[in-house]
Amino acid sequence: MEVGNSLQGDEVNSITEKQDGTLVVTVRITLKPTRDDDLIALVRAAPPRGLAGVIREAMRNGIGQDSDVSSQEFDLDLGGLGIEL
């Protein structure tokens, strides 16, 4: 059962706010070779079940064409990721 208010959304993208203020953001992103090589590498390097944390970190710190994703370490607290099934 979903608790909270839908702030915006459609079938693919949505933002839902829970009663405790947590935002659950769902998006579909298309990544194209050449244009998005850095992002494709980031997604492929994400640890199992850790993609949301990797994306959250990239949103906070940015990622550029010169980023070396393979050498980055992702300190993930899986209990704090807020993964919803």
C-alpha positions in Angstrom: 0.0 0.0 0.0 1.4 3.4 -1.0 1.3 6.0 1.7 1.7 9.7 0.9 1.0 12.1 -1.9 1.9 11.9 -5.5 3.6 15.1 -6.4 3.9 14.5 -10.1 4.0 11.4 -12.3 2.9 9.3 -15.2 3.3 5.6 -16.0 7.1 5.7 -16.1 8.2 8.7 -14.0 6.8 9.6 -10.6 7.7 11.4 -7.4 5.8 10.3 -4.3 6.2 11.8 -0.8 5.7 9.6 2.2 4.2 10.8 5.5 7.7 11.0 7.0 8.9 13.4 4.2 10.8 10.7 2.3 10.6 11.1 -1.5 10.4 8.1 -3.7 11.6 9.0 -7.2 11.0 6.7 -10.1 12.4 7.5 -13.6 13.3 5.8 -16.8 16.6 7.1 -18.3 17.8 6.2 -21.8 21.6 6.2 -22.1 23.1 6.4 -25.6 26.6 5.2 -26.5 29.1 8.0 -27.2 26.9 10.8 -25.7 26.5 9.0 -22.3 29.6 6.8 -22.1 30.5 8.1 -18.6 27.0 7.4 -17.3 26.9 4.0 -19.0 30.2 3.1 -17.2 28.8 4.4 -13.9 25.7 2.2 -14.2 27.7 -0.9 -15.3 30.1 -0.4 -12.4 27.4 -0.2 -9.8 27.5 -3.1 -7.2 24.5 -5.5 -7.1 21.5 -3.8 -5.6 23.5 -0.6 -5.3 22.5 1.4 -8.3 20.3 3.9 -6.4 23.2 4.7 -4.1 25.6 5.2 -7.0 23.1 7.5 -8.8 22.5 9.4 -5.6 26.2 10.0 -5.2 26.6 11.0 -8.8 23.8 13.5 -8.4 25.5 15.0 -5.3 29.1 15.1 -6.7 28.6 15.1 -10.4 30.4 13.0 -13.0 32.4 14.2 -15.9 33.9 12.8 -19.1 37.2 12.4 -17.3 35.8 10.4 -14.3 37.3 7.0 -13.8 34.4 5.0 -12.6 36.3 1.7 -12.4 38.6 3.1 -9.7 35.9 4.7 -7.6 34.8 3.1 -4.3 31.2 3.3 -3.4 30.6 3.2 0.4 27.1 1.9 0.5 25.0 1.4 3.6 22.4 -0.9 2.1 20.2 -0.6 5.2 20.0 3.2 4.5 19.3 3.0 0.8 15.6 2.9 1.2 15.2 0.2 -1.4 11.6 -0.6 -1.9 10.5 -3.9 -3.5 
